[in-house]
Amino acid sequence: MTKPLSIVGYINPPVADALRDPTSGINVTQLRAERNGPVSAPLVLKADADAVIAQLRDALEDAKRFHEEQDKAISKQPPSAQGRWRRHQHQEQIENIEEALKGPEA
């Protein structure tokens, strides 16, 4: 679905955490051009990451729409055990997708 993002540098994870705090005194000169073993993490451009996130969000919205349509179509059929089970499966997928769309901040 998406191609791997280009790595623009590497950073130590504690330094990355400190960069999020404007009072930390850490600046971007502490980024590395090469990997430093297991103590560094790859960095990508935010614009590239945001573009991939938008594509994935669109795919999740499409999947949610599909499951909502299927749930609605099944609800119009005569009641049956299989129909109830299929509706439950679609409703569960809708809930999972909604959780994923909320993200970790929720």
MODELLER restraints for C-alpha pairs under 7 A, 6 or more apart:
rsr = mdl.restraints
at = mdl.atoms
rsr.add(forms.Gaussian(group=physical.xy_distance, feature=features.Distance(at['CA:2:A'], at['CA:52:A']), mean=6.96, stdev=0.5))
rsr.add(forms.Gaussian(group=physical.xy_distance, feature=features.Distance(at['CA:5:A'], at['CA:44:A']), mean=6.56, stdev=0.5))
rsr.add(forms.Gaussian(group=physical.xy_distance, feature=features.Distance(at['CA:5:A'], at['CA:48:A']), mean=6.83, stdev=0.5))
rsr.add(forms.Gaussian(group=physical.xy_distance, feature=features.Distance(at['CA:6:A'], at['CA:44:A']), mean=6.10, stdev=0.5))
rsr.add(forms.Gaussian(group=physical.xy_distance, feature=features.Distance(at['CA:7:A'], at['CA:42:A']), mean=6.09, stdev=0.5))
rsr.add(forms.Gaussian(group=physical.xy_distance, feature=features.Distance(at['CA:7:A'], at['CA:43:A']), mean=5.53, stdev=0.5))
rsr.add(forms.Gaussian(group=physical.xy_distance, feature=features.Distance(at['CA:7:A'], at['CA:44:A']), mean=4.91, stdev=0.5))
rsr.add(forms.Gaussian(group=physical.xy_distance, feature=features.Distance(at['CA:8:A'], at['CA:43:A']), mean=5.67, stdev=0.5))
rsr.add(forms.Gaussian(group=physical.xy_distance, feature=features.Distance(at['CA:8:A'], at['CA:44:A']), mean=5.41, stdev=0.5))
rsr.add(forms.Gaussian(group=physical.xy_distance, feature=features.Distance(at['CA:8:A'], at['CA:45:A']), mean=6.90, stdev=0.5))
rsr.add(forms.Gaussian(group=physical.xy_distance, feature=features.Distance(at['CA:9:A'], at['CA:31:A']), mean=6.54, stdev=0.5))
rsr.add(forms.Gaussian(group=physical.xy_distance, feature=features.Distance(at['CA:9:A'], at['CA:32:A']), mean=5.64, stdev=0.5))
rsr.add(forms.Gaussian(group=physical.xy_distance, feature=features.Distance(at['CA:9:A'], at['CA:33:A']), mean=4.82, stdev=0.5))
rsr.add(forms.Gaussian(group=physical.xy_distance, feature=features.Distance(at['CA:9:A'], at['CA:34:A']), mean=6.54, stdev=0.5))
rsr.add(forms.Gaussian(group=physical.xy_distance, feature=features.Distance(at['CA:9:A'], at['CA:42:A']), mean=5.96, stdev=0.5))
rsr.add(forms.Gaussian(group=physical.xy_distance, feature=features.Distance(at['CA:9:A'], at['CA:43:A']), mean=5.24, stdev=0.5))
rsr.add(forms.Gaussian(group=physical.xy_distance, feature=features.Distance(at['CA:10:A'], at['CA:31:A']), mean=5.91, stdev=0.5))
rsr.add(forms.Gaussian(group=physical.xy_distance, feature=features.Distance(at['CA:10:A'], at['CA:32:A']), mean=5.01, stdev=0.5))
rsr.add(forms.Gaussian(group=physical.xy_distance, feature=features.Distance(at['CA:10:A'], at['CA:33:A']), mean=6.17, stdev=0.5))
rsr.add(forms.Gaussian(group=physical.xy_distance, feature=features.Distance(at['CA:10:A'], at['CA:34:A']), mean=6.32, stdev=0.5))
rsr.add(forms.Gaussian(group=physical.xy_distance, feature=features.Distance(at['CA:10:A'], at['CA:35:A']), mean=5.85, stdev=0.5))
rsr.add(forms.Gaussian(group=physical.xy_distance, feature=features.Distance(at['CA:10:A'], at['CA:40:A']), mean=5.79, stdev=0.5))
rsr.add(forms.Gaussian(group=physical.xy_distance, feature=features.Distance(at['CA:10:A'], at['CA:41:A']), mean=5.30, stdev=0.5))
rsr.add(forms.Gaussian(group=physical.xy_distance, feature=features.Distance(at['CA:10:A'], at['CA:42:A']), mean=4.46, stdev=0.5))
rsr.add(forms.Gaussian(group=physical.xy_distance, feature=features.Distance(at['CA:10:A'], at['CA:43:A']), mean=5.47, stdev=0.5))
rsr.add(forms.Gaussian(group=physical.xy_distance, feature=features.Distance(at['CA:11:A'], at['CA:31:A']), mean=5.19, stdev=0.5))
rsr.add(forms.Gaussian(group=physical.xy_distance, feature=features.Distance(at['CA:11:A'], at['CA:32:A']), mean=6.07, stdev=0.5))
rsr.add(forms.Gaussian(group=physical.xy_distance, feature=features.Distance(at['CA:11:A'], at['CA:40:A']), mean=4.98, stdev=0.5))
rsr.add(forms.Gaussian(group=physical.xy_distance, feature=features.Distance(at['CA:11:A'], at['CA:41:A']), mean=5.29, stdev=0.5))
rsr.add(forms.Gaussian(group=physical.xy_distance, feature=features.Distance(at['CA:11:A'], at['CA:42:A']), mean=6.56, stdev=0.5))
rsr.add(forms.Gaussian(group=physical.xy_distance, feature=features.Distance(at['CA:12:A'], at['CA:39:A']), mean=5.71, stdev=0.5))
rsr.add(forms.Gaussian(group=physical.xy_distance, feature=features.Distance(at['CA:12:A'], at['CA:40:A']), mean=4.33, stdev=0.5))
rsr.add(forms.Gaussian(group=physical.xy_distance, feature=features.Distance(at['CA:12:A'], at['CA:41:A']), mean=6.04, stdev=0.5))
rsr.add(forms.Gaussian(group=physical.xy_distance, feature=features.Distance(at['CA:13:A'], at['CA:40:A']), mean=6.45, stdev=0.5))
rsr.add(forms.Gaussian(group=physical.xy_distance, feature=features.Distance(at['CA:13:A'], at['CA:41:A']), mean=6.36, stdev=0.5))
rsr.add(forms.Gaussian(group=physical.xy_distance, feature=features.Distance(at['CA:18:A'], at['CA:24:A']), mean=5.77, stdev=0.5))
rsr.add(forms.Gaussian(group=physical.xy_distance, feature=features.Distance(at['CA:18:A'], at['CA:26:A']), mean=6.49, stdev=0.5))
rsr.add(forms.Gaussian(group=physical.xy_distance, feature=features.Distance(at['CA:19:A'], at['CA:26:A']), mean=5.85, stdev=0.5))
rsr.add(forms.Gaussian(group=physical.xy_distance, feature=features.Distance(at['CA:19:A'], at['CA:27:A']), mean=6.74, stdev=0.5))
rsr.add(forms.Gaussian(group=physical.xy_distance, feature=features.Distance(at['CA:57:A'], at['CA:101:A']), mean=6.81, stdev=0.5))
rsr.add(forms.Gaussian(group=physical.xy_distance, feature=features.Distance(at['CA:60:A'], at['CA:97:A']), mean=6.39, stdev=0.5))
rsr.add(forms.Gaussian(group=physical.xy_distance, feature=features.Distance(at['CA:64:A'], at['CA:94:A']), mean=5.54, stdev=0.5))
rsr.add(forms.Gaussian(group=physical.xy_distance, feature=features.Distance(at['CA:64:A'], at['CA:97:A']), mean=6.37, stdev=0.5))
rsr.add(forms.Gaussian(group=physical.xy_distance, feature=features.Distance(at['CA:67:A'], at['CA:90:A']), mean=5.25, stdev=0.5))
rsr.add(forms.Gaussian(group=physical.xy_distance, feature=features.Distance(at['CA:67:A'], at['CA:94:A']), mean=6.37, stdev=0.5))
rsr.add(forms.Gaussian(group=physical.xy_distance, feature=features.Distance(at['CA:71:A'], at['CA:87:A']), mean=5.26, stdev=0.5))
rsr.add(forms.Gaussian(group=physical.xy_distance, feature=features.Distance(at['CA:71:A'], at['CA:90:A']), mean=5.91, stdev=0.5))
rsr.add(forms.Gaussian(group=physical.xy_distance, feature=features.Distance(at['CA:71:A'], at['CA:91:A']), mean=6.95, stdev=0.5))
rsr.add(forms.Gaussian(group=physical.xy_distance, feature=features.Distance(at['CA:74:A'], at['CA:83:A']), mean=6.31, stdev=0.5))
rsr.add(forms.Gaussian(group=physical.xy_distance, feature=features.Distance(at['CA:74:A'], at['CA:87:A']), mean=6.57, stdev=0.5))
